[in-house]
Amino acid sequence: MKITLLNAINVEFEMSPEAFGGPVNIEEVTQAEDELKVKLLEDFKQFLLKYGSGAVGEAIVLGLREAEFVATPSFVEKSLQFRSNLPKGYESFVVIGIDGAGNPVGFNYPHKEIMTFDFDFGEKEIIATSFEEYLEKAIREELNLHF
């Protein structure tokens, strides 16, 4: 990830460390990949290793550690849960967040675009070309998602 993005996340972390779950180790990340049968995006993996989960700008990023002040359930658990409700072609969907309407936010491995899947309309909307861009938009409050 870009240094400017990491610095911006670090500022948020320093202001409210309780909004982040805490770092995880590579073994936990590898176990999550094995359980979901995917390779995580490198920038998402970096985020997990450093922060575990957390509130970044207007986004709540699910991870492998529950934050004290923000609901951040396991992205593995949420991915498996949503996969059973998503249409054919989303068997490798990785949920990194949930919008205010209860729709999953994530990526459909091996693709890197971050999208929402709207259950009301039965369609996806690409909201960022990468996890890094997703975080940048979240910090600038440009996602227009209601968490």
ROMARMAR-601342 format. One record per residue: x, z, y of N, C-alpha, C in turn; residue in one letter. Coordinates in steps of 0.1 Angstrom, whole numbers, plus 5000, padded with zeros to 4 digits. Atoms other than C-alpha are relative to their C-alpha. Layout:
REM residues N
XZYXZYXZYA/...
END
This chain:
REM residues 147
500850004988500050005000500950005012M/499350014987501049945036500350145005K/499649874994502950235053498950045010I/501049964989500350225082498850064993T/501149955007497550275057500350144994L/499649875006499350555038500150115011L/499949904989500050725072498650045004N/501449974996496350705081499350094990A/500649915010495250855048500750145001I/499349875000497951125051499450095012N/500549924989496551225085498650064996V/501349945004493051265070500250114990E/499749905010494551455041500550135007F/499549884993496451695065498950075007E/501149944993493251755085499050074991M/500949945009491151825054500449984986S/499550025014493051865021498950034990P/501149975010489852005005499149884998E/500850125002488251655008500749914990A/499250085010490851524983500150094987F/500049935013491051614946501450054996G/498749965004494851644943500649904991G/499350105008497451434926499850014985P/500050005015497351334890501349944995V/498750065006500151224866499749874994N/500150135006500750884851499350004987I/500649995013499651004817498450005001E/501449994997496151084831499449865004E/500450144996495950734847500049914988V/499950095012497050564815498950034990T/501149965009494450764795498749945005Q/501250054994491750654819499949854998A/500050155002492850284816499749984985E/500350025014492750324778498550024997D/501449975003489350474778499049895006E/500850114994487950204801500449864995L/499550135005489949924784500349905011K/499750084988491249794818501450045004V/498849964992494449794839499450025014K/500449974987493749964871500849925011L/499350064989494549794904501250095004L/498849924996498049904915499850095012E/500349924988496850024949499150124997D/500949895004494050224933500850104992F/499249925008496550364908500950095009K/499249924990498850474937499250105007Q/500949904994495850644954499850114990F/500349895010495050834922501250094998L/498849925002498550944917500350105011L/499749924988498951074952498950105004K/501149924994495451204961499050044989Y/500949975011493451214928498649955003G/501450044996490151134947500050045015S/500249954987488851184982499249925010G/500750064989487151105014501049935010A/499250084991488850825034499149935009V/500950074990487150725066498650024995G/501449995004483550645057499849984984E/500150025015484350605019500350134993A/499749905010484250854991500649934988I/499450075011486750734965500050104988V/500049925012486150864930501349994993L/498750005006489150964910500050084987G/499849925013490351194882500050155003L/500149864996490151524902498950025010R/501149974991487151674919500550075012E/499749944987487551744956499250135002A/500749874998486552094967498749985009E/501150024990484351974997499249874999F/500750135001483251624986499749984985V/500450035014481451524954500849874996A/499150115005484051304936500050014985T/500050005015483051284899501049904995P/499050085006485351114875499549855001S/500450145000485450734880499949954986F/500150045014485850704842498650024996V/501449965004482550884836499049915007E/501050094992480750684864500149864995K/499950145004482150354852499349984987S/500750015013480950414816498550015002L/501449984998477550524829499449875006Q/500650124993477050224852500149874991F/499850115008478349974827498849984991R/501250025009475350044805498849955007S/501150054992473049954834500249875007N/499650124993474849654848499749884991L/500250125009474049294836501249964993P/499050065008476049094812501149955009K/498950044992479549014826500650115008G/499449884993480149364840500550114990Y/499649915010481449524808501350075004E/498749944996484849594825499950045015S/500149964986483449714859500550145001F/499449874997485350004873499450065013V/500749944988483350234897501050095008V/499149914991485450374926499150075010I/500849934991482450494946498549964997G/501450035001478650504949499450015014I/500650004986476750404980498850095001D/501149914998473950594995498749974993G/501250055008471350394975500250024985A/499849985014472950494942500649884993G/499450125006474650154937501550024998N/498649985002478150134923500849915009P/499050074992481150024944501250004991V/498850015008484149894925500549864998G/499550135003485849604909499749974985F/500450055014485049394878501349944994N/498850045006488349384859499949874992Y/498749994993490449164860500049965014P/500050044986489249064894500450125009H/499549894991490649264924499050035012K/500949984989487749224949499250134998E/500849885001485849544957498649955004I/501450054998482049484955499150124998M/501249915004478749664954499149924991T/501050065008476149584929498750065004F/501349954995472649624944499049984989D/500950015011470249714916498649955005F/501350044995467249654939499849845000D/500050154999468149284944500749934988F/499350065012470249234912501149915003G/498950084996473149094930501250085005E/498849934995476749174940500349955014K/499550034986478249174975501550045000E/498649974998482049144979500250065014I/499849934987483049395006501550015004I/498650004997486849375004500749914990A/499250085009489449144988500950084991T/499149915008491449444975499650145003S/500249864998491349824972500750045014F/499349974987493849835001499149965012E/500950044989491549635023498850095001E/501149915001488649855012500350135008Y/499649884993490550165024500249985015L/499850034986491549995057498649995007E/501450014994487849905064499350135000K/500749875000486750255054500650095012A/499449934989489150405080499549955013I/500650064988487950165106498550015001R/501549995002484350235095499449875002E/500650135000483649875089499349964987E/500650035013482249895054498549985000L/501450014999478649935065499350054987N/500649945012477950135033499550145004L/500549874997475950455034500250094988H/499649905011477550725013499350135001F/
END
